[in-house]
Structures are given as C-alpha cells and as structure tokens.
Amino acid sequence: MNLRLKQDRRGVSNIIVVVLSLVIVVAIIANIVLWGYEMNQLDWEKMKEDIIITNVERGTEINGTSFTFKNEGALTSHLVSLWIINSTNHQRYDINVFVNSAETITYLRADISLPDDQYTVKVVTERGNIAVCSG
C-alpha cells in the first residue's frame, strides 16, 4: 500500500509541472501578442499623421518669426520640437502645439530669428513624424 501511494504522488507532481509550464507559455505568448498589437496601433497612428509647414516668415510688426502648420492627416498632431538649421548652426526649440485634423494654425515665436542665409526649418511631432521647409 505504501508503494502505491508513493507512485501516485510522483504522478501528481508531473501533472503540476506540466500545468505550470503551460501557464507560463500562455502568459509569454499573450504578452507577445499584446505587444505586437500595441506596436501595430502606434504604427497606424504614425502613418495617419501628416503635418506640413506651409509658411515661415520673419515678423515685421513683431520681433521673431511666425510659422504656419497644416495638418492634412486624420489625427490630431502634437508638435513638440522645432529646429532651425543653417550651414553653421543647429538650434532646437521646445514647443507645445496641437494641430487638429484639417486645421491650419500660425505659431508665433518672439525668441526665434531666422538666419540671413539659407536655412531649413523642421518640426517634429510626438509620434516622431517630421515636416521640413527650406528658406
């Protein structure tokens, strides 16, 4: 009788190991699937965002520069960074501008002056898209 109970215990421990292994495998696969879904969602949102710089001009009435942004995408764009680049200087400015879908806005900055020679203006969105304008 004792021999029979010892064999039954060994069988139960094997079942427990198999069940725990299955639980771990299912948890890992579920995390991979959810991560893939989130990445697809972020990629989809990034593709639906389309921001352009329609105008950059020196302010005549005010010191500084005005930038005109147009959102041709389906989602609201959050602009987080503005770059003014020329042959000798790369200047980055933090901005916090929201542009709704199909909206055009003008953004004024008194602390930005455009270079006299050729320059490039870049704006970066929160999703990582970039719009470029040369002047």
PyRosetta script that sets phi, psi and omega in degrees:
from pyrosetta import init, pose_from_sequence

init()
pose = pose_from_sequence("MNLRLKQDRRGVSNIIVVVLSLVIVVAIIANIVLWGYEMNQLDWEKMKEDIIITNVERGTEINGTSFTFKNEGALTSHLVSLWIINSTNHQRYDINVFVNSAETITYLRADISLPDDQYTVKVVTERGNIAVCSG")
pose.set_psi(1, -42.8)
pose.set_omega(1, 178.1)
pose.set_phi(2, -60.9)
pose.set_psi(2, -39.4)
pose.set_omega(2, 179.6)
pose.set_phi(3, -62.8)
pose.set_psi(3, -39.3)
pose.set_omega(3, -179.9)
pose.set_phi(4, -65.8)
pose.set_psi(4, -38.9)
pose.set_omega(4, 178.7)
pose.set_phi(5, -67.6)
pose.set_psi(5, -37.6)
pose.set_omega(5, 179.0)
pose.set_phi(6, -64.7)
pose.set_psi(6, -39.4)
pose.set_omega(6, 179.1)
pose.set_phi(7, -68.0)
pose.set_psi(7, -36.9)
pose.set_omega(7, 177.9)
pose.set_phi(8, -64.4)
pose.set_psi(8, -37.5)
pose.set_omega(8, 179.3)
pose.set_phi(9, -65.1)
pose.set_psi(9, -39.5)
pose.set_omega(9, 178.8)
pose.set_phi(10, -64.5)
pose.set_psi(10, -38.1)
pose.set_omega(10, 178.2)
pose.set_phi(11, -65.4)
pose.set_psi(11, -38.2)
pose.set_omega(11, 179.3)
pose.set_phi(12, -67.7)
pose.set_psi(12, -40.2)
pose.set_omega(12, -179.4)
pose.set_phi(13, -65.7)
pose.set_psi(13, -35.7)
pose.set_omega(13, 176.7)
pose.set_phi(14, -65.0)
pose.set_psi(14, -39.9)
pose.set_omega(14, 178.5)
pose.set_phi(15, -64.8)
pose.set_psi(15, -41.1)
pose.set_omega(15, 179.3)
pose.set_phi(16, -63.5)
pose.set_psi(16, -42.7)
pose.set_omega(16, 178.9)
pose.set_phi(17, -62.3)
pose.set_psi(17, -43.1)
pose.set_omega(17, -179.9)
pose.set_phi(18, -65.2)
pose.set_psi(18, -43.8)
pose.set_omega(18, -179.7)
pose.set_phi(19, -64.5)
pose.set_psi(19, -45.2)
pose.set_omega(19, 178.8)
pose.set_phi(20, -63.9)
pose.set_psi(20, -38.5)
pose.set_omega(20, 177.0)
pose.set_phi(21, -62.8)
pose.set_psi(21, -42.1)
pose.set_omega(21, 177.6)
pose.set_phi(22, -63.4)
pose.set_psi(22, -40.5)
pose.set_omega(22, 178.4)
pose.set_phi(23, -62.3)
pose.set_psi(23, -43.1)
pose.set_omega(23, 179.9)
pose.set_phi(24, -65.5)
pose.set_psi(24, -43.4)
pose.set_omega(24, 179.7)
pose.set_phi(25, -63.2)
pose.set_psi(25, -43.0)
pose.set_omega(25, 179.1)
pose.set_phi(26, -64.1)
pose.set_psi(26, -40.5)
pose.set_omega(26, 179.4)
pose.set_phi(27, -64.1)
pose.set_psi(27, -41.9)
pose.set_omega(27, 179.6)
pose.set_phi(28, -65.3)
pose.set_psi(28, -45.9)
pose.set_omega(28, -179.8)
pose.set_phi(29, -64.0)
pose.set_psi(29, -39.8)
pose.set_omega(29, 178.7)
pose.set_phi(30, -63.2)
pose.set_psi(30, -40.9)
pose.set_omega(30, 178.1)
pose.set_phi(31, -64.8)
pose.set_psi(31, -39.9)
pose.set_omega(31, 178.8)
pose.set_phi(32, -64.6)
pose.set_psi(32, -43.2)
pose.set_omega(32, -179.9)
pose.set_phi(33, -64.9)
pose.set_psi(33, -44.2)
pose.set_omega(33, 179.2)
pose.set_phi(34, -65.1)
pose.set_psi(34, -40.2)
pose.set_omega(34, 178.0)
pose.set_phi(35, -63.0)
pose.set_psi(35, -43.1)
pose.set_omega(35, 177.6)
pose.set_phi(36, -61.6)
pose.set_psi(36, -39.8)
pose.set_omega(36, 177.9)
pose.set_phi(37, -63.5)
pose.set_psi(37, -43.6)
pose.set_omega(37, 179.4)
pose.set_phi(38, -63.4)
pose.set_psi(38, -41.3)
pose.set_omega(38, 179.0)
pose.set_phi(39, -65.3)
pose.set_psi(39, -39.2)
pose.set_omega(39, 177.0)
pose.set_phi(40, -63.6)
pose.set_psi(40, -38.9)
pose.set_omega(40, 179.2)
pose.set_phi(41, -64.4)
pose.set_psi(41, -44.0)
pose.set_omega(41, 179.4)
pose.set_phi(42, -65.6)
pose.set_psi(42, -40.4)
pose.set_omega(42, 177.4)
pose.set_phi(43, -64.1)
pose.set_psi(43, -40.4)
pose.set_omega(43, 179.1)
pose.set_phi(44, -62.6)
pose.set_psi(44, -45.2)
pose.set_omega(44, 179.3)
pose.set_phi(45, -63.4)
pose.set_psi(45, -39.0)
pose.set_omega(45, 179.8)
pose.set_phi(46, -65.2)
pose.set_psi(46, -37.7)
pose.set_omega(46, 179.1)
pose.set_phi(47, -70.6)
pose.set_psi(47, -29.0)
pose.set_omega(47, -178.5)
pose.set_phi(48, -82.1)
pose.set_psi(48, -3.9)
pose.set_omega(48, -179.8)
pose.set_phi(49, -96.3)
pose.set_psi(49, 128.4)
pose.set_omega(49, -178.5)
pose.set_phi(50, -143.7)
pose.set_psi(50, 96.2)
pose.set_omega(50, -178.2)
pose.set_phi(51, -108.0)
pose.set_psi(51, 140.6)
pose.set_omega(51, 176.2)
pose.set_phi(52, -132.7)
pose.set_psi(52, 153.5)
pose.set_omega(52, 174.8)
pose.set_phi(53, -98.8)
pose.set_psi(53, 112.5)
pose.set_omega(53, -176.0)
pose.set_phi(54, -90.7)
pose.set_psi(54, -25.4)
pose.set_omega(54, -177.3)
pose.set_phi(55, -157.4)
pose.set_psi(55, 139.9)
pose.set_omega(55, 172.3)
pose.set_phi(56, -134.5)
pose.set_psi(56, 124.8)
pose.set_omega(56, 179.3)
pose.set_phi(57, -147.0)
pose.set_psi(57, 149.0)
pose.set_omega(57, 175.9)
pose.set_phi(58, -70.0)
pose.set_psi(58, 139.6)
pose.set_omega(58, 177.9)
pose.set_phi(59, -74.2)
pose.set_psi(59, 132.0)
pose.set_omega(59, 177.7)
pose.set_phi(60, -95.7)
pose.set_psi(60, -40.0)
pose.set_omega(60, 179.9)
pose.set_phi(61, -83.3)
pose.set_psi(61, -28.2)
pose.set_omega(61, 178.4)
pose.set_phi(62, -122.4)
pose.set_psi(62, 154.8)
pose.set_omega(62, 171.7)
pose.set_phi(63, -76.6)
pose.set_psi(63, 140.2)
pose.set_omega(63, 179.1)
pose.set_phi(64, 123.2)
pose.set_psi(64, -154.5)
pose.set_omega(64, -173.7)
pose.set_phi(65, -142.3)
pose.set_psi(65, 146.2)
pose.set_omega(65, 174.0)
pose.set_phi(66, -114.4)
pose.set_psi(66, 138.4)
pose.set_omega(66, 180.0)
pose.set_phi(67, -120.2)
pose.set_psi(67, 136.1)
pose.set_omega(67, 176.9)
pose.set_phi(68, -114.0)
pose.set_psi(68, 121.4)
pose.set_omega(68, -179.3)
pose.set_phi(69, -113.4)
pose.set_psi(69, 140.4)
pose.set_omega(69, 177.1)
pose.set_phi(70, -125.9)
pose.set_psi(70, 132.2)
pose.set_omega(70, 178.4)
pose.set_phi(71, -102.1)
pose.set_psi(71, 108.7)
pose.set_omega(71, 178.2)
pose.set_phi(72, -98.3)
pose.set_psi(72, 7.0)
pose.set_omega(72, -179.3)
pose.set_phi(73, -91.3)
pose.set_psi(73, 178.7)
pose.set_omega(73, -177.3)
pose.set_phi(74, -90.5)
pose.set_psi(74, -10.3)
pose.set_omega(74, -176.8)
pose.set_phi(75, -119.0)
pose.set_psi(75, 157.1)
pose.set_omega(75, 174.1)
pose.set_phi(76, -67.7)
pose.set_psi(76, 133.5)
pose.set_omega(76, 179.7)
pose.set_phi(77, -103.0)
pose.set_psi(77, 137.3)
pose.set_omega(77, 176.0)
pose.set_phi(78, -109.9)
pose.set_psi(78, 109.9)
pose.set_omega(78, -179.6)
pose.set_phi(79, -85.7)
pose.set_psi(79, 127.1)
pose.set_omega(79, -173.3)
pose.set_phi(80, -119.1)
pose.set_psi(80, -17.5)
pose.set_omega(80, -175.4)
pose.set_phi(81, -147.3)
pose.set_psi(81, 141.1)
pose.set_omega(81, 178.9)
pose.set_phi(82, -128.3)
pose.set_psi(82, 130.7)
pose.set_omega(82, -179.0)
pose.set_phi(83, -117.7)
pose.set_psi(83, 136.3)
pose.set_omega(83, 170.3)
pose.set_phi(84, -117.2)
pose.set_psi(84, 117.8)
pose.set_omega(84, -173.2)
pose.set_phi(85, -126.2)
pose.set_psi(85, 131.1)
pose.set_omega(85, 169.3)
pose.set_phi(86, -133.6)
pose.set_psi(86, -168.9)
pose.set_omega(86, -173.1)
pose.set_phi(87, -67.3)
pose.set_psi(87, -22.1)
pose.set_omega(87, -176.6)
pose.set_phi(88, -118.6)
pose.set_psi(88, -11.5)
pose.set_omega(88, -173.6)
pose.set_phi(89, -141.1)
pose.set_psi(89, 137.3)
pose.set_omega(89, 174.0)
pose.set_phi(90, -122.3)
pose.set_psi(90, 107.9)
pose.set_omega(90, -176.1)
pose.set_phi(91, -114.6)
pose.set_psi(91, 128.5)
pose.set_omega(91, 179.3)
pose.set_phi(92, -109.4)
pose.set_psi(92, 137.9)
pose.set_omega(92, 177.6)
pose.set_phi(93, -126.6)
pose.set_psi(93, 135.1)
pose.set_omega(93, 173.6)
pose.set_phi(94, -79.3)
pose.set_psi(94, 133.1)
pose.set_omega(94, 175.6)
pose.set_phi(95, -133.0)
pose.set_psi(95, 163.6)
pose.set_omega(95, 179.0)
pose.set_phi(96, -140.8)
pose.set_psi(96, 82.7)
pose.set_omega(96, -174.1)
pose.set_phi(97, -125.3)
pose.set_psi(97, 131.5)
pose.set_omega(97, 174.8)
pose.set_phi(98, -108.1)
pose.set_psi(98, 130.8)
pose.set_omega(98, 178.4)
pose.set_phi(99, -122.4)
pose.set_psi(99, 114.0)
pose.set_omega(99, -179.9)
pose.set_phi(100, -70.1)
pose.set_psi(100, 164.9)
pose.set_omega(100, 179.3)
pose.set_phi(101, -59.4)
pose.set_psi(101, 134.6)
pose.set_omega(101, 178.8)
pose.set_phi(102, 63.3)
pose.set_psi(102, 23.4)
pose.set_omega(102, -179.7)
pose.set_phi(103, -108.5)
pose.set_psi(103, 146.2)
pose.set_omega(103, 173.1)
pose.set_phi(104, -119.3)
pose.set_psi(104, 128.0)
pose.set_omega(104, 179.8)
pose.set_phi(105, -128.8)
pose.set_psi(105, 155.1)
pose.set_omega(105, 174.3)
pose.set_phi(106, -110.4)
pose.set_psi(106, 129.8)
pose.set_omega(106, -177.5)
pose.set_phi(107, -115.9)
pose.set_psi(107, 122.0)
pose.set_omega(107, -178.2)
pose.set_phi(108, -104.8)
pose.set_psi(108, 135.7)
pose.set_omega(108, 175.4)
pose.set_phi(109, -133.5)
pose.set_psi(109, 116.8)
pose.set_omega(109, -179.4)
pose.set_phi(110, -77.5)
pose.set_psi(110, -21.2)
pose.set_omega(110, -176.3)
pose.set_phi(111, -91.3)
pose.set_psi(111, 4.4)
pose.set_omega(111, -179.9)
pose.set_phi(112, -112.3)
pose.set_psi(112, 126.0)
pose.set_omega(112, 172.8)
pose.set_phi(113, -120.5)
pose.set_psi(113, 135.3)
pose.set_omega(113, -178.2)
pose.set_phi(114, -78.3)
pose.set_psi(114, 145.9)
pose.set_omega(114, 176.9)
pose.set_phi(115, -66.3)
pose.set_psi(115, 158.0)
pose.set_omega(115, 179.2)
pose.set_phi(116, -77.2)
pose.set_psi(116, -29.0)
pose.set_omega(116, 179.8)
pose.set_phi(117, -91.2)
pose.set_psi(117, -166.7)
pose.set_omega(117, -179.8)
pose.set_phi(118, -61.5)
pose.set_psi(118, 141.6)
pose.set_omega(118, 179.8)
pose.set_phi(119, -146.6)
pose.set_psi(119, 164.2)
pose.set_omega(119, 175.7)
pose.set_phi(120, -128.5)
pose.set_psi(120, 134.9)
pose.set_omega(120, 175.8)
pose.set_phi(121, -109.8)
pose.set_psi(121, 130.0)
pose.set_omega(121, 176.6)
pose.set_phi(122, -126.0)
pose.set_psi(122, 141.4)
pose.set_omega(122, 174.0)
pose.set_phi(123, -125.2)
pose.set_psi(123, 137.2)
pose.set_omega(123, -176.5)
pose.set_phi(124, -116.2)
pose.set_psi(124, 134.5)
pose.set_omega(124, 178.4)
pose.set_phi(125, -92.2)
pose.set_psi(125, 167.7)
pose.set_omega(125, 178.9)
pose.set_phi(126, -62.5)
pose.set_psi(126, -30.4)
pose.set_omega(126, 179.6)
pose.set_phi(127, -83.1)
pose.set_psi(127, -5.4)
pose.set_omega(127, 175.5)
pose.set_phi(128, 100.3)
pose.set_psi(128, 4.5)
pose.set_omega(128, 176.9)
pose.set_phi(129, -79.1)
pose.set_psi(129, 153.2)
pose.set_omega(129, -176.7)
pose.set_phi(130, -129.1)
pose.set_psi(130, 136.5)
pose.set_omega(130, 171.4)
pose.set_phi(131, -114.0)
pose.set_psi(131, 140.2)
pose.set_omega(131, -174.6)
pose.set_phi(132, -127.8)
pose.set_psi(132, 140.9)
pose.set_omega(132, 176.1)
pose.set_phi(133, -142.8)
pose.set_psi(133, 132.9)
pose.set_omega(133, 179.0)
pose.set_phi(134, -108.2)
pose.set_psi(134, 147.4)
pose.set_omega(134, 179.7)
pose.set_phi(135, -145.7)
pose.dump_pdb("model.pdb")
